[in-house]
C-alpha cells in the first residue's frame, strides 16, 4: 500500500505507515477543524499508523437553525412574484446535490426558480446564462463563478438593478456586490486534504496537485491550505497541473505526472473530476495503493474508488445546503432586504464575518456507508 522509494531503509519506514486503521469521528463544527496531526512515523514497527479521520457532520446544525430563522422572518410575506436562480460553474455530478437542495428549497418556499450549469464549464456560457436571466427579470441569483474578474460587471449591474447576488462554492469580492459567501471555507478544506495526505504517506513523499484552475479563488485557497498542512513534514508538492475543467485533460495530467516521475507518491485532486482522473491513472499504471490519492468532492466515481481502495479519502462539501439554504437566503435578500437578512445571518458567520460555512467533511472507507445513506436520505443521486 506504499509507494516504493529509492532506498530500502526509507521504504521500510514508509511501509509501516501503510497499516492504517480508518476511524469515523463525528465532531460538531467540522468546518473549523483539521483532520488532526498524524504524528511521526513509527519506522518499521507493526504498530498502526495514524488514521485518516472521517467526518460527515458538516455544518448542518447551524444551517438548520438559520433556515428556521429565515423561514420565520419570511412568514406572511408575499413571495408569489419571486423567481430565483442558481448558477453553477460546470455541469458535473457534484452539482446534482446542489440542484436537489435548491429544488427542495424552492418547493418549501413555494416559489419559482431555475438551476443553470454551463455544459463544459466555459466562461462564455456562464456569462450568456447570466445575461439571459437578466432578460427574464430574475429576482435574485446565487453564483459559483468560473472567473471572479469576468463576472464583476454582470454582478455589479445586477446589484445596481436591485437583484441580490449570493456567492456560493467560490467567494467573490464584497465590493463586486455579492451579499455574502455561502459555501466551504476553502482554506480549511484544503487543510483537511493535506492532513489526509500526510497520514496516507506517513509524512514523507512527493505529491502532484491536479486542479481545474490555478486562479479561481476556491482553488487557490484549497491549495494553500493543503500546502500549509504539509509544512514540517518530508512531503513535497512537486507540481501543480491545471486542466481548465476538462476531465480528459486531468486524466492526461495524472498519467504524465506518474509516468515521468516514478518518485511521485501522491496525487491531490482539487476539482470534483480530478480525483477520479487520478484514480484511473494510478489504477491503469498498476500503482493503486502505492500512489496515494486524496480527492475533493463526492462524485459517484470517487466513492467507488474509495470503496476499492484506490482513493484513500475525499474531502467533501455540502452542495445540497448551498442549494437549500441558498434559496432561503435569496428570498430573504430580495423580500426583507440586505440589512435585515444580514442581521439574521450574522450569528452564524465564520470569524471572517462574511463566510456562511456549509461545512467540510472527510469520507474514508470506514464511513462511506454512512455518507451514502445520508445522500440517499436527502434525495441526492448521481
C-alpha positions in Angstrom: 0.0 0.0 0.0 3.1 2.3 0.0 4.9 3.8 -3.0 8.4 2.5 -3.4 11.2 4.9 -2.5 14.8 4.9 -3.8 16.4 3.4 -0.7 15.3 0.3 1.2 15.7 2.0 4.6 13.2 4.7 3.7 10.9 2.2 2.1 10.8 0.2 5.4 9.8 3.4 7.2 7.0 4.1 4.8 5.8 0.6 4.7 5.0 0.8 8.4 2.8 3.8 7.8 0.5 1.8 5.4 -1.1 -0.2 8.3 -4.0 2.3 8.5 -6.9 1.9 10.9 -9.6 4.1 9.5 -11.7 5.9 12.1 -15.0 7.7 12.0 -15.1 10.9 14.1 -18.4 12.7 14.2 -17.5 16.1 15.6 -19.7 19.2 15.6 -18.3 22.2 13.8 -16.1 20.2 11.4 -15.7 23.3 9.1 -13.4 24.7 11.7 -11.3 21.6 12.3 -8.4 20.0 10.6 -8.0 16.3 10.1 -5.6 16.0 13.0 -1.9 15.7 13.3 -1.0 12.2 12.4 2.2 12.3 14.4 5.6 10.8 13.4 6.1 7.6 11.6 6.7 4.5 13.8 9.6 3.4 11.5 9.4 -0.4 10.9 7.3 -1.3 13.8 4.0 -3.2 13.3 2.1 -0.6 15.3 -0.8 1.1 13.5 -0.1 4.3 11.6 -2.1 7.4 12.1 -5.6 7.2 10.7 -7.3 9.5 8.2 -10.1 10.9 10.3 -13.6 10.6 8.7 -16.3 13.2 9.5 -19.7 13.9 7.8 -21.4 16.2 10.3 -20.7 19.3 8.1 -22.3 22.5 9.5 -25.9 21.0 9.3 -27.0 22.0 12.9 -26.2 25.7 12.4 -27.7 25.9 8.9 -30.9 24.2 10.1 -31.3 26.9 12.8 -30.6 29.6 10.2 -33.1 28.1 7.8 -35.7 28.2 10.5 -34.9 31.8 11.4 -35.2 32.9 7.7 -38.4 31.0 7.3 -39.9 32.7 10.3 -38.8 36.1 9.1 -40.4 35.4 5.7 -43.7 34.2 7.2 -46.6 36.2 5.9 -44.5 38.0 3.2 -45.7 37.9 -0.4 -43.3 35.6 -2.2 -45.6 35.0 -5.2 -43.5 37.1 -7.6 -40.2 35.6 -6.8 -38.2 33.9 -9.5 -34.8 32.7 -8.2 -31.8 31.2 -9.9 -28.8 29.0 -9.0 -26.0 29.3 -11.5 -23.0 27.0 -11.1 -19.7 26.7 -12.8 -20.0 23.4 -14.7 -22.4 20.6 -15.3 -20.9 17.7 -13.2 -22.2 15.1 -10.8 -21.1 17.3 -7.8 -23.8 19.8 -8.6 -26.6 17.2 -8.6 -26.7 17.6 -4.8 -26.8 21.4 -5.2 -29.7 21.1 -7.6 -31.6 18.7 -5.2 -31.2 21.2 -2.4 -32.2 24.2 -4.4 -35.3 22.4 -5.8 -36.3 21.4 -2.3 -35.8 25.0 -1.0 -37.9 26.4 -3.8 -40.6 23.8 -3.0 -40.6 24.6 0.7 -40.8 28.4 -0.1 -43.4 27.9 -2.7 -41.6 30.0 -5.3 -40.3 29.6 -8.9 -36.7 29.1 -9.8 -34.2 27.7 -12.2 -30.9 25.8 -12.0 -28.3 26.6 -14.6 -25.0 25.0 -15.4 -22.7 25.6 -18.4 -22.2 22.2 -20.0 -18.5 22.4 -20.4 -17.6 24.8 -17.7 -17.0 27.6 -20.3 -16.9 31.2 -19.2 -18.7 32.4 -22.2 -21.5 30.0 -21.5 -21.8 31.2 -17.9 -21.8 34.9 -19.0 -24.5 34.1 -21.5 -26.6 32.4 -18.8 -26.4 35.5 -16.6 -27.4 37.7 -19.5 -30.4 35.6 -20.3 -31.5 35.5 -16.7 -31.4 39.3 -16.6 -33.6 39.4 -19.7 -36.1 37.1 -17.9 -36.3 39.5 -14.9 -34.9 37.1 -12.4 -35.5 38.2 -8.8 -32.1 37.1 -7.3 -29.5 34.5 -8.1 -26.6 32.5 -6.5 -23.4 32.1 -8.4 -20.4 29.8 -8.4 -18.2 32.0 -10.6 -15.8 30.4 -13.1 -13.8 33.6 -13.2 -14.4 36.3 -10.5 -12.9 39.0 -12.6 -15.1 38.2 -15.6 -18.3 38.3 -13.7 -17.6 41.5 -11.9 -19.6 43.6 -14.4 -22.7 41.4 -14.5 -22.8 41.2 -10.7 -22.4 44.9 -10.2 -25.1 45.5 -12.9 -27.5 43.1 -11.1 -26.9 44.7 -7.7 -27.5 48.2 -9.1 -30.8 46.9 -10.5 -31.9 45.6 -7.1 -31.1 42.0 -7.9 -29.3 40.3 -5.0 -26.4 38.1 -5.7 -25.2 35.3 -3.4 -21.7 33.9 -3.9 -21.6 30.1 -3.5 -18.9 27.5 -3.8 -16.2 30.1 -4.5 -16.1 33.6 -2.8 -16.5 36.8 -4.7 -15.0 40.2 -3.6 -17.5 42.0 -1.5 -17.0 45.2 -3.4 -18.4 43.5 -6.5 -21.8 43.4 -5.0 -22.2 39.8 -3.7 -24.0 40.0 -0.4 -22.1 37.1 1.3 -20.4 33.8 0.6 -22.3 30.5 1.3 -20.0 27.5 0.9 -17.0 25.7 2.0 -14.2 27.5 3.9 -11.8 26.5 1.1 -8.6 27.0 3.1 -9.9 24.6 5.8 -11.0 22.1 3.1 -7.5 22.2 1.6 -6.0 21.8 5.1 -8.2 18.7 5.7 -6.9 17.3 2.4 -3.3 18.0 3.4 -3.8 16.3 6.8 -5.3 13.2 5.0 -2.3 13.1 2.6 0.1 13.5 5.5 -1.5 10.5 7.2 -1.6 8.4 3.9 2.0 9.0 3.1 3.3 8.7 6.7 4.8 12.2 6.5 7.1 11.5 3.5 6.8 11.6 -0.3 6.3 13.7 -3.4 2.8 15.0 -4.4 1.4 16.4 -7.6 -1.7 18.6 -7.4 -4.4 18.3 -10.2 -6.7 21.3 -10.5 -9.3 22.8 -12.8 -7.9 26.3 -12.4 -4.9 27.9 -10.8 -6.6 31.3 -10.5 -10.1 30.6 -9.2 -10.2 31.7 -5.6 -11.6 28.5 -4.2 -8.7 26.5 -5.8 -6.1 29.0 -4.7 -7.3 28.8 -1.1 -7.6 25.0 -1.1 -4.0 24.5 -2.4 -2.7 27.0 0.1 -4.4 25.1 2.9 -3.1 21.8 1.5 0.5 23.0 1.4 0.3 24.6 4.9 -0.9 21.3 6.3 2.2 19.6 4.9 4.7 22.1 6.5 7.1 20.4 8.9 6.9 17.1 7.0 9.1 15.5 4.3 6.3 15.7 1.8 7.0 18.0 -1.2 4.5 19.4 -3.7 6.5 18.9 -6.9 4.0 20.3 -9.4 0.5 21.8 -9.9 -1.2 20.9 -13.1 -4.2 22.8 -14.4 -6.7 21.2 -16.7 -9.2 24.0 -17.4 -12.1 22.0 -16.1 -11.5 19.2 -18.7 -11.7 15.7 -17.2 -9.8 14.2 -20.1 -7.0 16.7 -19.6 -7.0 15.9 -15.9 -6.5 12.2 -16.7 -3.6 13.1 -19.1 -2.0 15.3 -16.5 -2.3 12.5 -13.9 -0.8 9.9 -16.3 2.0 12.2 -17.2 2.8 13.0 -13.6 3.3 9.4 -12.5 4.9 8.2 -15.8 7.5 11.0 -16.0 8.5 10.9 -12.3 8.4 7.5 -10.6 9.1 9.3 -7.3 5.6 10.7 -7.2 3.8 9.0 -4.3 0.7 11.1 -4.0 -1.9 12.9 -6.1 -4.3 15.5 -4.8 -7.3 16.2 -7.0 -8.9 19.5 -6.2 -11.9 19.6 -8.6 -14.6 17.0 -8.5 -13.4 15.1 -11.5 -9.7 15.4 -10.6 -9.9 12.6 -8.0 -11.5 10.0 -10.4 -9.0 11.1 -13.1 -6.1 10.5 -10.7 -7.5 7.2 -9.6 -7.9 6.0 -13.2 -4.3 6.9 -13.9 -2.8 5.0 -10.9 -5.1 2.1 -11.5 -4.2 1.8 -15.2 -0.5 2.0 -14.2 -0.8 -0.8 -11.8 0.1 1.5 -8.9 -3.2 1.6 -7.0 -2.5 1.8 -3.3 1.1 2.7 -4.0 0.5 6.2 -5.3 -1.9 7.6 -2.7 -4.9 9.7 -3.9 -6.7 12.3 -1.9 -9.5 14.0 -3.6 -12.2 16.6 -3.2 -16.0 16.1 -3.5 -18.2 13.1 -3.8 -18.8 12.1 -7.4 -20.1 8.6 -7.8 -16.8 7.5 -9.3 -14.9 9.0 -6.4 -17.0 7.0 -3.9 -16.5 3.8 -5.9 -12.7 4.3 -6.0 -12.8 4.8 -2.2 -14.6 1.5 -1.8 -12.0 -0.1 -4.0 -9.1 1.4 -2.0 -7.8 3.4 -5.0 -8.7 6.7 -3.4 -7.7 6.9 0.3 -10.0 9.7 1.3 -12.1 12.6 -0.2 -12.8 15.9 1.3 -16.4 16.7 0.8 -18.6 19.8 0.7 -22.3 20.2 1.2 -23.6 21.5 -2.1 -27.1 20.4 -1.0 -27.0 23.1 1.7 -25.6 25.6 -0.8 -28.7 25.0 -2.8 -31.3 24.7 0.0 -30.1 27.5 2.3 -29.2 29.5 -0.8 -32.8 29.5 -1.9 -33.9 30.9 1.5 -31.1 33.5 1.5 -32.1 34.7 -2.0 -35.7 35.0 -1.0 -34.8 36.9 2.2 -32.3 39.2 0.4 -35.0 40.2 -2.1 -38.0 40.4 0.2 -36.5 41.5 3.5 -33.5 43.5 2.1 -29.8 43.1 2.7 -29.5 44.7 6.1 -32.4 42.7 7.7 -31.1 39.5 6.1 -27.5 40.0 7.2 -28.8 40.8 10.8 -30.3 37.3 10.8 -27.3 35.6 9.3 -24.6 37.4 11.4 -24.6 35.0 14.4 -24.0 32.1 12.0 -21.0 33.6 10.1 -17.4 32.4 10.4 -14.8 34.6 12.1 -14.1 36.5 8.9 -17.6 38.0 9.1 -18.6 37.1 5.5 -18.5 33.4 5.2 -21.5 31.2 5.9 -20.0 27.8 6.1 -21.8 24.8 4.5 -19.2 22.7 6.3 -16.3 20.3 5.5 -16.4 16.5 5.7 -14.0 13.7 5.0 -15.1 10.4 3.6 -13.0 7.3 4.1 -13.7 3.6 3.5 -14.8 3.5 7.2 -17.7 6.0 6.9 -18.5 5.6 3.2 -21.7 3.6 4.0 -23.0 6.3 6.4 -22.2 9.0 3.9 -24.1 7.2 1.1 -27.1 6.7 3.4 -27.1 10.4 4.2 -27.0 11.3 0.5 -29.9 8.9 -0.2 -31.9 10.5 2.7 -31.5 13.9 1.1 -32.6 12.6 -2.3 -29.2 13.1 -3.9 -28.5 10.8 -6.9 -25.5 10.5 -9.2 
